[in-house]
């Protein structure tokens, strides 16, 4: 093709402008209660709007969000713009006397509950750098009492990544670290097996490489921008194991309610009697959350999620409630308002679940349900239920898939061609790329962006060098992004457009997960090694390894046979090909290709007996995953 790929974002078309203006007619933008609540209790602004790691790399930057002070531009859905404005309200806030929240220092927020001797910190943000900035801001305006306990409310990393920094503010290193049952297993195992592709997909969801601005990322829905930095981990010293459990922490009474397998696999709520405060972690938010996460993760149980909110209402509705605390939002004040918000969130997830299942039983497919399902007005027009993160469409698909899987039951969907092969056939059947693009341009001019994206994708998959097709596909993605109310959808569309125009940005500032990997249980690490095994390359190979971990005296026999890796804990095989004695970190380093066996031997970090060539052969069969696989191109 003669034409070149455009590199610059375009303006909103007349169809996008019209779609965004229509939002003002449907939602009550005169309702300013959320803004009043988001500013309530303000004590001080952030000291660190730009946070850097030890190498000087920027890991958090919200300094450029001043553009949100203007009215919504034509290139942003005004409802999403409102969400972005609310998420940008940051600083140190007093919720009630003795309870403080810091917002805007990371994707999540953090709470401080002042105890008799010190301060109890709830959730430690996503990185050590962000946690340090938050701690220093709190202490600048409150008494510098030591951290007396840490509560981690759930197993996602944005809730615990800064824990090692928070621990530095404790006088006693043995302070209680309290978390829900199975926290350690879930925190260290989630995203391990599919961590590479999930991280790549997360770049789309969170708009990691998009500039902040009116034609870029304006929000990530549950926060104002994407962060990176150094993650840390510490095992809890106290696990909440009973569904309802009361515990006194530094003279303050907490009543915990376990809510597993909801937004996170391990999660909990709590009520603080002395402060009349109810904390619901991430199971209630000021938006619709994701039942299916578009970055990729196990689909959540929508019915169990709704039931957990219902249990919370039943358990605490007779208590005094001055404030409802949520980890990704500003508080809700007053008992009636708090319970009303919980009920509307409960009914949101229950409605999505029940109506998706009802429509499925009528024979509607996943795609048909997404086009058919509508929320009732009471749920749909409530600002706290709007789809800034999850959407009704992709959540209903997730619920369908949770019960029935991906297959629509139509035989033609049982074994369809993959996208490149299908693209080639579509282009052939539709009279060639030039004919497709001619018709698609007409549809674009008529505002049919969804269809343009669907059909032109086939031209790009059939011919990567077709610049005209990449331009048109990027233009369609861009308008869909400009119209999206969901921050996730906007970011995904705009990242797709950017990569079609500019290629993949490989100058990423990656999240440092070494603090998690080094604490990963050996069983979870061996699961990862098993999925890195290249089955076709391993065909006909038979290798047995013994591994003794010197730091813990754990023993493992690892068997490669039939192109499958099997391991047995607590035993060594008498007929192994090669045996290793080394510490856990060295074992992980060799397994991940960060350290060769020869380097480890030279450094005195491993003792190898038997046939070392078998170890090298085994390691040569492990794939190294490409961190940035193509998504919008073949």
C-alpha positions in Angstrom: 0.0 0.0 0.0 1.2 3.5 -0.7 -0.5 5.2 2.2 1.3 5.6 5.5 -0.1 4.7 8.9 -1.2 7.9 10.7 0.4 8.5 14.1 -1.8 11.2 15.5 -5.1 10.9 17.3 -8.1 12.4 15.5 -10.9 14.6 16.8 -14.4 13.3 17.7 -16.7 12.8 14.8 -20.3 14.1 14.6 -21.6 10.7 15.7 -19.3 10.6 18.7 -20.3 14.2 19.7 -23.9 13.3 19.4 -23.5 10.1 21.5 -21.7 11.9 24.2 -24.2 14.8 24.4 -27.0 12.2 24.8 -25.4 11.1 28.1 -26.4 14.5 29.6 -30.0 13.8 28.9 -30.0 10.4 30.7 -28.0 11.1 33.8 -28.5 13.8 36.5 -25.3 15.9 36.3 -26.9 18.4 38.8 -26.5 15.8 41.5 -23.3 16.9 43.2 -23.5 14.7 46.4 -20.5 12.6 45.3 -18.4 15.7 45.0 -19.5 16.9 48.4 -18.6 13.5 49.9 -15.3 13.3 48.0 -14.1 16.7 49.5 -15.5 16.1 53.0 -13.0 15.9 55.7 -10.1 17.3 53.6 -7.0 18.0 55.7 -4.1 18.3 53.3 -3.1 17.8 49.7 -0.7 15.2 48.6 3.0 16.0 49.1 4.1 13.6 46.4 2.1 13.8 43.1 5.1 12.4 41.3 6.8 9.4 42.9 10.1 7.9 41.7 11.8 4.7 42.6 15.5 4.4 43.7 16.7 4.5 40.2 14.9 7.7 39.5 12.2 6.1 37.4 8.7 7.6 37.7 6.3 5.1 39.2 3.3 7.4 39.9 2.4 10.7 38.4 -0.9 12.6 38.8 0.7 16.0 38.4 -0.8 16.4 34.9 -4.4 15.9 36.0 -5.3 19.6 36.2 -6.9 19.4 32.7 -9.8 17.6 34.5 -10.9 21.0 36.0 -12.5 21.8 32.6 -15.8 20.6 31.3 -15.9 17.3 29.5 -14.4 17.6 26.0 -16.0 16.0 22.9 -13.5 13.2 23.0 -14.6 11.8 26.4 -17.9 10.4 27.6 -19.1 13.0 30.1 -20.0 10.3 32.6 -16.5 8.9 32.5 -15.2 12.5 32.8 -17.2 12.9 36.0 -15.7 9.7 37.4 -12.2 11.0 36.5 -12.8 14.3 38.3 -13.9 12.4 41.4 -11.0 10.0 41.3 -8.6 13.0 41.0 -9.8 14.5 44.3 -6.8 13.5 46.4 -5.0 14.1 49.7 -5.4 13.2 53.4 -9.0 13.2 54.7 -10.7 12.7 58.1 -13.6 10.3 57.8 -14.6 10.5 61.5 -12.3 11.5 64.4 -9.7 8.8 64.6 -10.2 7.4 61.1 -8.3 8.9 58.2 -8.0 8.0 54.5 -5.4 8.9 51.9 -6.6 9.0 48.3 -4.5 9.6 45.1 -1.2 8.0 46.2 -1.8 4.7 44.3 -4.6 2.9 42.5 -6.2 2.0 45.8 -6.5 4.1 48.9 -5.3 3.4 52.5 -7.0 3.9 55.9 -5.5 4.8 59.2 -7.4 3.8 62.4 -5.9 5.4 65.5 -5.6 2.9 68.4 -4.7 3.3 72.0 -0.9 3.0 71.5 -0.4 3.5 67.8 -2.0 3.5 64.4 -3.6 0.6 62.6 -3.0 0.7 58.8 -5.6 -0.9 56.5 -4.2 -1.9 53.1 -0.7 -0.9 52.1 -1.1 0.4 48.5 0.5 -1.1 45.5 4.2 -0.4 45.9 6.7 0.5 48.6 7.2 3.9 47.0 3.5 4.8 47.2 3.3 3.5 50.7 6.2 5.6 51.9 4.6 8.8 50.4 1.3 8.0 52.1 2.8 7.2 55.5 4.8 10.5 55.5 1.7 12.5 54.5 -0.3 11.0 57.4 2.5 11.6 59.9 2.9 15.2 58.8 -0.6 16.0 60.0 -1.3 13.4 62.7 0.7 12.3 65.9 3.7 10.2 65.0 2.6 7.1 66.8 4.1 3.8 65.6 2.2 1.4 63.4 0.7 -1.0 65.8 -1.0 -3.4 63.4 -1.6 -3.9 59.6 -4.8 -5.2 58.1 -4.7 -6.5 54.5 -8.3 -6.8 53.4 -7.9 -8.9 50.3 -5.4 -10.8 48.1 -4.9 -8.4 45.2 -1.5 -6.8 45.0 -2.7 -3.2 45.0 -3.7 -3.8 48.7 -0.5 -5.2 50.0 2.4 -4.3 47.7 3.8 -1.6 50.0 3.6 -3.6 53.2 7.4 -3.7 53.8 7.5 0.0 53.9 4.6 0.3 56.3 6.4 -2.2 58.6 9.3 0.2 58.9 7.0 2.5 60.9 6.4 -0.1 63.6 8.5 -0.1 66.8 8.0 -3.8 67.1 8.6 -5.9 64.0 6.2 -8.6 65.4 3.1 -6.4 65.2 0.0 -8.2 64.0 -0.5 -8.5 60.3 -4.1 -9.5 59.9 -5.6 -11.0 56.7 -8.4 -13.2 55.5 -8.1 -17.0 55.4 -6.1 -18.3 52.5 -4.6 -14.9 51.8 -1.1 -16.1 51.4 -2.0 -18.8 48.9 -4.2 -16.5 46.8 -1.8 -13.5 46.9 1.1 -15.6 45.7 -0.7 -17.8 43.2 -2.9 -15.4 41.4 -1.6 -14.5 38.0 1.4 -16.8 38.2 0.5 -19.3 35.5 -0.8 -16.7 33.1 1.2 -13.7 34.5 2.9 -12.9 31.2 -0.1 -12.6 29.0 -2.2 -11.1 31.8 0.4 -8.3 32.3 0.3 -7.6 28.5 -3.5 -7.5 28.5 -3.4 -5.2 31.6 -1.5 -2.7 29.6 -4.6 -2.4 27.4 -7.1 -2.3 30.3 -5.2 0.3 32.3 -3.9 2.3 29.3 -0.4 2.0 30.6 1.3 3.6 27.7 -1.4 6.2 26.8 -0.7 9.8 27.7 -3.1 11.3 30.2 -5.4 13.8 28.5 -8.5 14.5 26.6 -7.5 12.2 23.7 -5.8 9.6 26.0 -6.4 8.0 29.3 -8.5 10.1 31.7 -9.1 7.4 34.4 -8.8 3.7 35.1 -12.3 3.7 36.7 -11.2 2.6 40.2 -8.3 5.0 40.3 -6.9 8.0 38.4 -4.0 6.5 36.6 -1.7 3.4 36.3 1.2 2.9 38.7 4.3 0.8 38.8 7.1 0.5 41.4 8.5 -2.0 43.7 6.1 -4.6 45.2 6.7 -6.3 48.5 5.1 -9.0 50.5 4.9 -10.3 54.1 3.0 -13.3 55.3 0.2 -12.5 57.8 0.7 -13.4 61.4 -3.1 -13.6 62.1 -5.6 -15.1 59.7 -9.3 -14.5 60.1 -10.7 -18.1 59.8 -14.2 -17.8 61.1 -16.9 -16.3 58.9 -17.7 -13.8 61.7 -14.9 -13.1 64.1 -14.4 -10.3 66.7 -10.9 -9.2 67.6 -9.5 -6.3 69.7 -6.5 -4.6 67.9 -4.6 -1.9 69.9 -7.7 -1.3 72.0 -10.1 -1.0 69.1 -12.8 -3.6 68.5 -13.1 -5.1 65.0 -15.8 -7.4 63.9 -14.7 -9.2 60.7 -16.9 -10.9 58.1 -15.1 -13.2 55.6 -16.3 -12.7 52.0 -14.2 -15.2 50.0 -14.5 -15.7 46.2 -16.0 -12.3 45.6 -14.0 -9.5 44.0 -10.9 -11.3 45.3 -10.5 -15.0 46.2 -9.6 -14.0 49.8 -11.4 -10.9 51.1 -13.1 -9.6 54.2 -15.2 -6.8 55.6 -15.2 -5.4 59.1 -17.1 -3.1 61.5 -15.3 -0.9 64.1 -17.5 -0.4 67.1 -15.6 2.5 68.6 -15.7 4.5 65.3 -19.1 3.4 64.0 -17.4 2.7 60.7 -18.2 -0.2 58.3 -15.4 -1.2 55.8 -16.3 -3.3 52.8 -12.9 -3.5 51.0 -13.5 -3.8 47.2 -16.9 -5.5 47.2 -18.7 -2.2 47.1 -17.4 0.7 45.1 -18.7 3.9 43.5 -19.1 2.1 40.2 -20.0 -1.2 38.6 -17.0 -3.6 39.1 -15.9 -6.4 36.9 -17.4 -9.9 37.1 -15.2 -10.8 34.2 -11.9 -8.8 34.2 -11.0 -7.8 30.7 -7.3 -8.2 31.5 -8.0 -11.8 32.0 -8.6 -13.7 35.3 -11.0 -16.3 36.6 -14.6 -15.1 36.3 -16.0 -14.1 39.6 -19.1 -15.5 41.1 -21.7 -12.7 40.8 -24.3 -14.5 42.9 -21.9 -15.1 45.8 -20.7 -11.5 45.5 -24.3 -10.2 45.8 -25.0 -12.6 48.7 -21.9 -11.4 50.6 -23.1 -7.8 50.4 -26.5 -9.0 51.6 -24.8 -10.8 54.6 -23.0 -7.5 55.4 -26.3 -5.6 55.4 -27.9 -8.3 57.6 -25.0 -8.4 60.1 -24.5 -4.7 60.6 -27.8 -3.0 59.8 -28.7 -2.8 63.5 -25.3 -1.2 64.4 -24.6 2.5 64.5 -23.0 3.4 61.2 -21.5 6.9 60.7 -19.4 6.1 57.6 -19.1 3.4 55.0 -15.5 2.8 53.9 -14.5 1.5 50.5 -10.9 1.0 49.4 -11.3 2.5 45.9 -13.6 5.4 46.6 -14.5 8.2 49.0 -16.7 7.3 52.0 -20.5 7.4 52.3 -21.7 9.1 55.4 -24.8 8.3 57.5 -26.4 5.0 58.2 -29.3 5.3 55.8 -27.1 6.4 52.9 -24.6 3.7 53.7 -27.1 0.9 53.7 -28.9 2.3 50.6 -25.6 2.2 48.7 -24.9 -1.4 49.8 -28.4 -2.4 48.7 -28.1 -0.8 45.3 -24.7 -2.5 44.8 -26.1 -5.8 46.0 -29.0 -5.5 43.6 -26.8 -4.5 40.7 -24.8 -7.8 40.9 -27.9 -9.8 41.7 -29.8 -8.4 38.7 -27.0 -9.0 36.3 -26.7 -12.6 37.5 -30.4 -13.5 37.6 -31.3 -11.8 34.3 -28.3 -13.3 32.4 -29.2 -16.8 33.6 -32.9 -16.2 32.7 -32.0 -15.1 29.2 -29.6 -18.0 28.8 -32.5 -20.4 29.7 -34.5 -18.8 26.9 -31.8 -19.8 24.5 -30.0 -16.5 24.1 -26.3 -16.7 23.3 -23.7 -14.8 25.2 -23.5 -12.1 22.5 -27.3 -11.9 22.3 -27.6 -11.5 26.0 -25.1 -8.6 26.0 -27.2 -6.8 23.4 -30.5 -7.5 25.2 -29.9 -7.1 28.9 -30.8 -3.6 30.4 -30.7 -2.4 34.0 -33.9 -1.1 35.6 -33.9 2.7 35.9 -33.4 2.7 39.7 -30.1 0.8 39.3 -29.0 2.3 36.0 -29.3 6.0 36.9 -27.6 5.6 40.3 -24.2 7.2 39.9 -22.6 4.6 42.2 -23.6 1.8 39.7 -22.3 3.3 36.5 -20.0 1.1 34.4 -16.7 2.9 34.7 -14.8 -0.3 35.3 -17.1 -3.3 34.6 -19.8 -2.9 32.0 -23.2 -4.6 31.7 -22.2 -6.1 28.4 -18.9 -7.8 29.4 -20.2 -8.7 32.9 -23.2 -10.5 31.4 -20.9 -12.4 29.1 -18.7 -13.3 32.1 -21.7 -14.7 33.9 -22.8 -16.7 30.9 -19.3 -18.1 30.5 -19.1 -18.8 34.3 -22.0 -21.3 33.9 -22.0 -22.4 30.2 -18.5 -21.6 28.9 -17.6 -19.9 25.6 -19.6 -22.2 23.2 -22.9 -20.8 22.0 -24.3 -24.3 21.1 -24.4 -23.4 17.4 -22.4 -26.1 15.6 -20.6 -23.5 13.5 -19.1 -22.0 16.7 -17.7 -25.3 17.8 -14.5 -25.3 15.8 -14.2 -21.9 14.0 -11.1 -20.9 12.1 -8.5 -18.8 14.1 -8.4 -15.1 13.4 -5.6 -15.0 10.8 -6.9 -17.9 8.8 -10.5 -16.5 9.1 -9.3 -13.1 8.0 -7.8 -14.5 4.8 -11.0 -16.2 3.9 -13.2 -13.2 4.8 -11.1 -11.0 2.6 -11.3 -13.5 -0.3 -15.1 -13.9 0.1 -15.7 -10.2 0.4 -14.0 -9.4 -2.9 -10.6 -8.4 -1.6 -9.2 -5.8 0.7 -9.8 -2.9 -1.5 -13.5 -3.7 -1.8 -13.8 -4.2 1.9 -12.1 -0.9 2.7 -14.3 0.9 0.2 -17.5 -0.3 1.9 -16.0 0.1 5.4 -15.1 3.7 4.8 -18.8 4.4 4.0 -19.8 2.7 7.2 -17.3 4.7 9.1 -18.7 7.9 7.7 -22.2 6.7 8.9 -20.9 6.2 12.4 -21.0 2.3 12.4 -17.7 2.0 14.3 -18.4 -1.4 15.9 -19.0 -3.0 12.5 -16.0 -1.2 10.9 -13.8 -2.6 13.7 -15.2 -6.1 13.3 -14.8 -6.3 9.6 -11.5 -4.3 9.0 -9.8 -6.5 11.6 -10.0 -9.3 9.1 -8.0 -7.2 6.5 -5.3 -6.4 9.1 -5.1 -10.1 10.1 -4.8 -11.1 6.4 -2.3 -8.4 5.5 -0.2 -6.7 8.2 1.3 -4.4 5.6 -2.0 -2.9 4.6 -1.6 0.6 6.0 -5.0 1.8 4.8 -6.7 -0.9 6.8 -4.6 -0.2 9.9 -5.5 3.5 9.7 -9.2 2.8 9.3 -9.2 0.2 12.1 -7.4 2.6 14.4 -9.8 5.4 13.6 -12.8 3.2 14.4 -11.2 2.1 17.7 -10.5 5.7 18.6 -14.2 6.8 18.2 -15.4 3.8 20.2 -12.9 4.8 22.9 -14.1 8.4 22.9 -17.7 7.2 23.4 -16.9 4.6 26.1 -18.2 5.2 29.6 -16.0 2.5 30.9 -12.4 3.5 31.6 -11.3 0.0 30.7 -13.0 0.1 27.4 -11.7 3.5 26.5 -8.2 2.5 27.4 -8.4 -0.7 25.5 -9.7 0.9 22.3 -7.2 3.8 22.5 -4.2 1.5 23.2 -5.3 -0.7 20.2 -5.5 2.5 18.0 -2.0 3.6 19.3 -0.4 0.2 18.6 -1.9 0.1 15.1 -0.4 3.6 14.4 2.9 3.5 16.3 3.6 -0.2 17.0 4.2 -1.6 20.5 5.9 0.7 23.0 8.7 -1.5 24.4 10.1 1.2 26.7 7.8 0.2 29.6 8.4 0.8 33.2 7.6 -2.7 34.5 6.1 -3.5 37.8 8.8 -5.0 40.0 7.3 -8.3 41.2 10.5 -9.8 42.6 9.3 -9.2 46.2 6.4 -11.6 45.4 8.2 -14.2 43.4 10.8 -14.8 46.1 8.0 -15.6 48.5 6.1 -17.8 46.1 5.5 -21.3 47.5 7.6 -24.0 45.8 4.5 -25.9 44.6 3.2 -22.7 42.8 6.7 -22.2 41.2 6.7 -25.7 39.9 3.3 -25.2 38.4 4.8 -22.3 36.5 7.7 -24.4 35.3 5.3 -27.0 34.2 3.4 -24.6 31.9 6.8 -23.3 30.5 7.6 -26.8 29.3 7.5 -26.8 25.5 5.5 -30.0 24.9 6.5 -30.6 21.2 10.2 -30.1 22.0 10.0 -32.4 25.0 8.5 -35.3 22.9 10.4 -38.4 23.6 12.5 -36.9 26.4 12.7 -38.6 29.8 14.5 -36.8 32.6 14.3 -37.2 36.4 15.7 -34.4 38.7 16.0 -34.4 42.5 15.9 -31.0 44.2 16.8 -30.4 47.8 16.2 -26.9 49.1 18.9 -26.1 51.6 17.2 -23.2 53.3 14.1 -25.3 54.2 15.1 -28.9 53.8 12.3 -29.5 51.4 12.8 -32.2 48.8 11.2 -32.7 45.4 11.5 -35.3 42.7 10.7 -33.8 39.3 9.8 -36.1 36.4 9.7 -35.3 32.7 8.0 -38.0 30.7 5.3 -38.0 27.9 6.0 -34.2 27.4 4.5 -33.6 30.9 6.2 -32.4 34.0 5.1 -34.0 37.3 6.6 -33.4 40.7 6.4 -35.1 44.0 7.0 -33.2 47.2 8.8 -34.8 50.2 10.7 -37.4 48.3 13.9 -38.0 46.2 14.1 -40.5 43.4 16.7 -43.2 43.8 17.3 -43.3 40.0 17.4 -39.6 39.2 19.5 -38.4 36.3 20.8 -35.3 38.2 20.4 -34.0 41.8 20.6 -30.4 43.0 21.1 -29.0 46.4 20.5 -25.2 46.6 18.5 -22.6 48.3 15.0 -21.6 47.1 16.0 -18.3 45.4 18.8 -19.9 43.5 16.4 -22.6 42.3 13.9 -20.0 41.2 16.7 -18.1 39.4 17.9 -21.1 37.5 14.3 -22.2 36.6 13.5 -18.7 35.3 16.7 -18.5 33.2 18.0 -15.6 35.3 21.1 -17.7 36.4 22.8 -20.5 34.5 23.8 -23.7 36.4 27.4 -22.9 35.5 27.1 -19.5 37.1 25.4 -20.9 40.2 28.2 -23.5 40.6 30.9 -20.9 40.2 29.3 -18.8 42.9 29.0 -21.8 45.2 25.2 -21.6 45.3 24.5 -25.1 44.1 25.8 -28.6 44.4 25.1 -30.7 41.4 25.6 -34.5 41.3 24.8 -36.8 38.4 24.7 -35.9 34.8 24.6 -32.1 34.5 23.9 -32.3 30.8 20.5 -33.6 31.7 19.9 -30.5 33.7 20.9 -28.3 30.8 18.7 -30.4 28.5 15.8 -29.9 30.8 16.3 -26.2 31.0 16.5 -25.9 27.2 13.0 -27.3 27.0 11.5 -24.4 29.0 10.0 -21.5 27.0 10.8 -17.9 27.6 7.5 -16.0 27.3 7.6 -12.9 25.1 6.5 -10.0 27.4 4.8 -8.0 24.6 3.0 -10.4 22.2 1.0 -8.8 19.4 -2.7 -8.2 20.1 -4.2 -6.0 17.3 -1.9 -7.4 14.6 -1.0 -11.0 13.6 
